[in-house]
């Protein structure tokens, strides 16, 4: 069974549900979808909230290998996304030489604020960690103790790896940044990184029609048939 962990924030609960639905609708193999929610982590995650973090899962995402007992492969993704392709194809990119794989964006946001007034941070490897395909056995440094104590930049810039050579590259279609990447309808995963159509301020953003279609199909099972 494929394991997909999705960051959960109560303020974006509808985004989480629509993303999970979009994955299950297209998957050609069984998929276990696991929310990374602070309410379920208990004593595993004791880190105090950083004023710069925009979601509940800004740092808890790095517990994914631990939650898999450092076995097999797993995916983490932010909740502000939809998947428009078979998630099996993402796992097909797994390369045993890598400890983690991601889309290596050159993302320098111009805005200072994003959804719900959250601060927009600029740093090297921005948005690389929004979709990660983990080779869990090679990520043993990501213990709860390390994740609770490491700085944000240590975590998001992969300082927990011995070398950047261990970061494998995923095709760009598996993390299309709405509003930043060039418009492209041939994508597998859409990322509403500054805010999605579940917020009224972003109701007409790129790929809003696709997101609203997923929402409607989730709400109306009969119509899907």
C-alpha positions in Angstrom: 0.0 0.0 0.0 1.3 3.5 -0.9 1.5 5.9 2.0 0.7 9.6 1.4 1.0 12.0 4.4 -0.9 15.3 4.0 -0.3 18.3 6.3 -3.5 19.1 8.2 -4.4 22.6 9.4 -8.0 23.2 10.8 -8.1 26.4 8.8 -7.7 24.5 5.6 -9.7 21.4 6.4 -11.7 21.6 3.1 -8.5 21.8 1.2 -7.2 18.6 2.9 -10.5 16.7 2.0 -10.5 17.8 -1.6 -6.8 16.8 -2.1 -7.4 13.4 -0.5 -10.4 12.9 -2.8 -8.5 13.9 -5.9 -5.8 11.3 -5.0 -8.2 8.5 -4.3 -10.2 9.1 -7.5 -7.2 8.5 -9.7 -5.1 6.0 -7.9 -4.6 2.7 -9.6 -3.3 1.0 -6.4 -4.5 1.2 -2.8 -3.4 4.4 -1.1 -3.3 5.1 2.7 -3.8 8.8 3.2 -2.6 10.0 6.6 -3.1 13.5 8.0 -0.3 15.0 9.9 -2.4 16.8 12.5 -0.9 18.3 15.7 -3.9 16.9 17.6 -2.8 13.4 16.8 1.0 13.7 17.5 0.8 14.1 21.3 4.2 14.0 23.0 5.9 13.2 19.7 5.8 16.8 18.6 6.5 19.4 21.3 7.9 22.3 19.3 6.5 25.7 20.1 4.9 27.6 17.2 7.3 29.8 15.3 5.9 33.3 14.5 7.1 32.8 10.9 5.3 29.5 10.2 2.2 29.8 8.1 0.6 26.4 8.8 0.4 23.8 11.6 2.5 21.4 9.6 5.4 23.7 8.7 7.8 21.5 10.7 5.8 18.4 11.7 6.0 17.3 8.0 9.6 16.1 8.7 8.2 13.4 11.1 7.0 11.4 8.0 9.9 8.9 8.0 9.6 8.4 11.7 5.9 7.7 11.4 6.8 5.1 8.8 9.3 3.4 11.2 12.0 4.5 8.6 10.8 1.7 6.2 9.9 1.9 2.6 8.9 4.9 0.6 6.3 7.6 1.5 5.1 11.0 0.2 4.5 14.1 2.1 2.5 17.0 0.6 1.0 20.2 1.7 -2.8 20.3 1.8 -3.2 23.3 -0.5 -3.0 21.1 -3.6 -5.0 18.8 -6.0 -3.6 15.8 -7.8 -4.7 15.4 -11.4 -2.8 12.2 -12.2 -2.3 8.7 -10.8 -0.3 9.0 -7.6 1.4 5.7 -8.5 3.3 7.6 -11.2 4.9 9.8 -8.5 6.1 6.7 -6.6 7.4 5.4 -9.9 10.1 8.0 -9.7 11.6 6.5 -6.5 15.4 6.2 -6.9 17.2 4.2 -4.3 20.3 6.5 -4.6 18.3 9.4 -3.1 17.2 10.0 0.5 14.5 12.3 -0.5 13.1 13.5 -3.9 11.4 16.8 -4.8 10.8 19.4 -7.5 13.7 21.7 -7.3 12.1 25.1 -7.8 13.8 28.4 -8.2 11.1 30.2 -6.3 11.6 33.7 -5.1 8.2 35.1 -4.0 7.7 38.8 -4.4 4.8 39.2 -1.9 5.3 39.5 1.8 2.0 38.1 2.9 0.0 35.1 1.7 -3.3 33.4 2.8 -4.9 34.4 6.1 -2.3 37.0 6.6 0.5 34.4 7.0 4.0 35.8 6.4 5.8 34.9 3.2 9.4 33.8 3.8 12.2 33.8 1.3 15.0 31.3 1.5 17.1 28.9 -0.6 15.2 25.8 -1.7 11.8 27.5 -1.2 8.9 25.1 -1.7 11.2 22.1 -2.2 9.7 20.5 0.9 6.0 21.1 -0.1 6.1 17.7 -1.9 8.7 15.2 -0.7 9.1 11.5 -1.8 11.0 10.0 1.2 13.3 7.0 1.1 12.6 6.5 4.7 15.5 4.3 5.7 17.9 7.1 4.6 16.2 9.7 6.7 17.0 8.4 10.2 18.3 11.7 11.4 14.7 13.0 11.3 13.9 11.8 14.8 11.2 13.6 16.9 14.0 15.0 19.0 15.8 16.5 16.0 12.5 17.8 14.4 11.6 19.4 17.7 14.9 21.2 18.1 16.3 22.0 14.6 15.9 25.4 13.1 13.4 26.0 10.3 16.2 26.5 7.8 18.0 23.3 8.9 14.9 21.4 8.1 13.6 23.1 5.0 17.1 23.3 3.4 17.8 19.6 4.0 20.7 20.3 6.4 19.9 16.9 7.9 21.4 15.2 4.9 25.2 14.7 4.5 25.1 16.1 1.0 22.7 17.7 -1.5 23.6 14.9 -3.8 21.1 12.8 -1.8 18.2 15.1 -2.9 16.7 13.5 -6.1 14.9 15.5 -8.7 11.2 15.1 -9.5 9.6 16.4 -12.7 8.1 19.9 -12.4 4.7 18.5 -13.2 4.5 17.1 -9.7 4.5 20.5 -8.0 3.1 23.2 -10.2 3.2 26.5 -8.3 0.1 28.5 -9.2 0.9 32.1 -9.9 4.6 31.5 -10.2 5.2 28.7 -12.8 4.3 29.3 -16.4 0.7 28.4 -17.2 0.6 24.8 -18.1 -2.4 22.4 -18.4 -0.2 19.3 -18.6 0.5 19.0 -14.9 0.1 16.2 -12.3 -0.1 18.2 -9.1 -1.3 21.7 -8.6 -0.1 23.7 -5.6 -2.0 26.8 -4.6 1.0 28.1 -2.6 -0.3 31.6 -1.8 -3.9 30.7 -1.4 -6.5 28.5 -3.2 -10.1 28.9 -4.3 -11.4 27.7 -0.9 -10.5 31.3 0.1 -12.8 33.9 -1.5 -9.8 36.2 -2.2 -8.4 33.4 -4.6 -11.7 32.2 -6.0 -10.6 33.0 -9.6 -7.0 31.8 -9.5 -5.4 29.5 -12.0 -6.8 25.9 -11.7 -9.7 27.2 -9.6 -12.2 25.4 -12.0 -10.4 22.1 -11.5 -10.4 22.5 -7.7 -14.1 23.4 -7.7 -14.8 20.4 -9.9 -13.1 18.1 -7.4 -15.1 19.7 -4.6 -18.4 19.1 -6.5 -17.5 15.5 -7.3 -16.6 14.9 -3.7 -20.0 16.2 -2.6 -22.1 14.4 -5.2 -21.2 10.8 -5.5 -24.2 10.0 -7.7 -23.0 12.5 -10.2 -19.6 10.8 -10.5 -21.4 7.6 -11.6 
